[in-house]
Amino acid sequence: MEKVEPFQFLPLQTIRGIPFLSCFADRWADVESFQARPDDLLVCTYPKAGTTWTSEIVDLILNDGDLEKANRDPIYMRVPFLEFAVPGVPTGTELLVDTPSPRFIKSHLPVQLMPKTFWENNCKVIYVARNAKDVAVSYYFFHQMAKVHPKPGTWDNFLEKYMTGNVSFGSWYDHVKGWWEKSKEQRILYLFYEDMKEDPKREIQKILKFMEKDLSEEVLDKIVHKTSFNEMKQNKMTNYRTLPTTIMDHSVSPFMRKGIAGDWKKHFTVTQNESFDEDYERNMAGCPLRFRTEL
Ligand code: PPS
């Protein structure tokens, strides 16, 4: 990897009304013109909703549970991040051009920004949604350790920005609702982080079925075990510790931080929780999606 210069907590830029990391926005044209292929498989989430977890599950499935094969590279090399663009590191689209089919791709794009070739090619997408409060906390800590983000300010400042969608990738509400609507017309498996925590084997079986794969009970159990939070936290191929500290500083907050449902309770004040709930009701009015904020 080339030497990566330290980041300066750059401000966000807007792409078609959606706030974006400025270094990602600089390479937006490459994403917009991206050529999807019919056998591409995409995992998409709002940030901090379980992308890495789901990516590791799918990569193990694609490799029939072979741990050595799955450990061939760090997760961010095995599963290129479509819109990723940081100076000095190959961009997502650069990596993908050279990736042989079938490709497995990660994205955080809101549905309306997905390159249209994904829909033209009827690509399969696994979408993972996580409750808005745990995402807010996880995103706040991530802003502190992943230097491509603007400075988050205090927790209270950050929560306000998050609630108004003034963070990278925009509004959580629009993201989960937009992908939900799209799942009615495209090949999209819509999963919930909390369901994966509750019963990972059941949710992995849903993924297997969606991928039209069949694995023995023994291999399935191995995948459940290897993709548990504790295993992935220890595994340098999944815990992001192979990245330079100029990109992610785990001494500030580890990427594999808590991995639970309900951590928000340790961070939201009573007042923050009340105003969040009110705002949530307004934003989710008429939407059938139900999220669990604890298990
Ligand atoms: S990113 O940066 O947006 O791609 O992050 P993403 O991978 O979507 O989400 C990171 C959060 O997911 C937690 N995580 C897990 N939880 C449970 N089990 C497993 N195996 C697992 N792997 C990652 C990770 O700890 C982040 O959540 P928080 O709440 O910060 O711990």
Residues whose N, C-alpha, C, O or C-beta is under 5 A from the ligand:
A	BS01	PPS	Y46 P47 K48 A49 G50 T51 T52 W53 D134 S138 T227 S228 F229 M232 F255 M256 R257 K258 G259 I260
